[in-house]
């Protein structure tokens, strides 16, 4: 987001308090949504819960096309529509709700670096496995992505999305990777996160948007059925990350939903 866009969002956001009827849009229900979409949606939901901001989750088959950035999830708050975690964090901050204000400049820079790591490694790996591993594409992705649409549109849109993602993979240097290399990248990312977390309950002394982002991706990997368990096992080999996921789930979901 450009500085001018950030300033505009901040100005518009600050004008009104957070409403009770804020809505978060995602494509489909949990058992139908793709891994990467589910992870991104859960990260935003977790962040908003950490901030104590109410939001209702609504499933729309065409959510991707409703989003101003073409990416999901997005939130509808008052007259504003904001998509993806980063801009949503800025939007909520403009309304006076921030998790990372207690960090100093060095910690804030470190937090952003780890968030980039998660987006560059875990999110990209999820997209790769969904759209570049032919077994996953044929058995899971193409069906789930095309479910809301009738034939032949379901196939056309799925092949179009696959082409877009594979073009992105080539652009970021992942086009020539094997699935095993991608699994190894996931392991390296988890190792870095595990070392940073250590025995702490959160990555810093307080929960931040980094915790929401990491939880969104790791918890989704741990609970999403794929064609094999390799991705799951890579995450499960780090016991402190498993404990972290259980802690976030219990603190921000089970206690709130009970």
N, C-alpha and C positions, 0 to 999 in steps of 0.2 A: 504494500500500500504506500502511495506517495505521501510526502509530508503534507501537501495541500489536501489530499483526501482524508488523511488522519485528522487534520485540523477541522475539516468540515464535519466528519463523523463525531468528533468530540463536541463541537458546538451544538449539533443537533441532539446528541445524546443527553447533554447536560440540561437541556431545556425541560425535560420531563422525568419524573421518577420512574422506577421500574414498575411496570403494571402487573397485576395479578394474572392477567390472561396472556402472558407472553407464550409464544408457541415455537417449538423446535420441529422442523420438518426433516424427515429422512425418507428414503425410498420405500422400504417394505418392512414387514414384521421381522422379528429377530431370527426366525427360522428360515427366512427367505433372503435376507439382506446379504450382500457380499461382505467378505472379511474386512476389506479396507474401509468400506462405508460404515460398517458397524463399529469399527474401532474409532473412526473420526467422530461419529455421533456420540459414542459413549464418553469420549474425552471431553466434548463440550458439555454433556449432561453432568459429568463429574465436576467440571470447573464451576458450573452454575450452582450446583449443590454445595460446593465448598464455599462459595460466596453467599449462600443462603438466599439465592434468587430463584423464585418459582418459575417453572416452565412446563408446559404441557407438550408431550411428544405426539406428533401427528404423522401418520404414514401416508405418503402420496406416491403413486407409481412414477409420476413425472417430476419428482422433487428435483432431480438433477437439472431439468430444463426450467424449473421455476427459480432456481438459484441465480442471483445476479452475477456470480462468478462462474457458474456452471459446475460448481463443486458443492459437496454436501458434507455436513448438514448446514442448514441456515436457520436463523431465528427471525421471527416477526415480532417486533416489540414496538407497540404504538404504531407510528407511521413509518418506522424504519425496518428495513430488511438487511441483515448482515450475515455473511457466510464465512465459514471456517473459523477455527479456534483463535488464530492471531487477531484478526479484526474484531471478533467477539470479545476478546480480552480487552482490547482498546476501547470498545464501545461501553463495556461495563465499568471500566475504569473512569470514563468520562462521567458516568452516573454516580461516581463515588464508591464503587465496589472494586477493590483490588486486593489480590492475595500477596503480591510481591513488593508492596510499598515498604515493608520492613527490611528488605534486603539493601545492602550497600551497592555501590556501583560495580565493584568487582564481582560480588555474588550475582548480581543481575546479569552481568555479561556471561558468567559461567552458566547460569540457568539457560540463557538463550542459546549458548553453544550446544548444550545437551539436548535442547529441543530441536535444534537443527540436525543433530545426530539421529534422533528418533525419526524425524521426517525423512531424512536422506537415506536411512538404512531400513528401519522397520516398515515404514509406509511404502517405500519403493519395493521392498521384498514382498510385501503383501500383494501389491499390484502385479509384480512379476509372476508370482506363483498363480495368481488368478488368471492371468491373460497370456502368459508365455509358456507355462507348463501344459503341454497339450492334453495330458491325462486329466488335469484339473479343469481345463477349459471345456473338454467334451463331457465330463461327468457332472460338473457342478456349475461352473461360471456361466456358460452359454444359456443353460436352462434358467438359472436364477435371474440373470439379467433380462432375459426375454419374457419371463413369466407374465408381466402385466399386459403384454401385447399379443395380438392374434398373428397367425401366420399369414404372409411371410415377413411382416414387420419385425417380429421377434428375432428372426435370424438376421435380417438386414442390420438392425440396431446393434446386435451383439457382435457381428463381424466388424461393423464400423468402430465400435468401442475398442475391440481388440486391436485393430489397426492403429488407432490413436495411442493406445498404451504402448504398443510395440515401437511406435515412432518415438515416444517419450523415452523408452528404455535405450534406444540407440543414441538419443541426444545426451543422456546422462552417463553414457559409457557402459550400460548394463546389457546392451543388445547381444553381446557375444558370450555372456555368462551362462554357465550350466546351473541347473537347480541346486546341485550340491555346493557350488560356489556361493549361491545366494543363502543357503542354509548356514554356511560358514560365516558369511557377513552378519547374519542374525546373531550367531553365537558371539562374535566379536563385539557387537553392539550391546548385547546383554551383559557381557563381561565388564564393559566400561561402566554400564549403569550399576551393576552389582558392586563394583569397586567404589563408585561414588557414594552409593547408599550406605554401604557398610552395615553397621548395627543400628543405624538411626531409623526412627519411624518414618521420616520423610527425607527427601534429598537435601533440604535445608532445615533450619530449626522450626520452620512453619510450613504448612502445606502451600504449594504454589501451583501455577499453571503447568509446571514441569511434571508434578505428581499426577495431575489430571491427565496429561498427555500420555505419560508412560503407562498408567493404569488402563487407559482406554485401549491401547494397543496390546499390552501383555494379557489382560483379562480376556480380551476378545480372542486372541490366539489360543489361550488355554481352554476356551469354551466353544470354539467353532470346529465342527467336524469337517475335515478335509479328506483327500483320497488316501493319505497316510498320516502317521503321527510324528513325522520327523520334525516339523516346525514346533509342534507342541513339546517334544522332548528337549529341544534346544533351550526353550524357556524354562522347563521344569528342572533343569540341571542346576539352577541358581536358587538355592533355598531362601535366601533373603528377599529375592524378588517375588517368590511365591507368598512369603509372609507379608510383604508389602501389599500385594494384591488383596489378600484376605483382610488386611487391616482397613484398606480403603473401602472395600465392599461392606464390611461390618459397620464402619463409622458413618458412611454417607448414603448407603442404600438400604441395608437391612433395618437399621434403627429408624430411618425416615419413613420406610414403607410399612413398618409394623403398626 
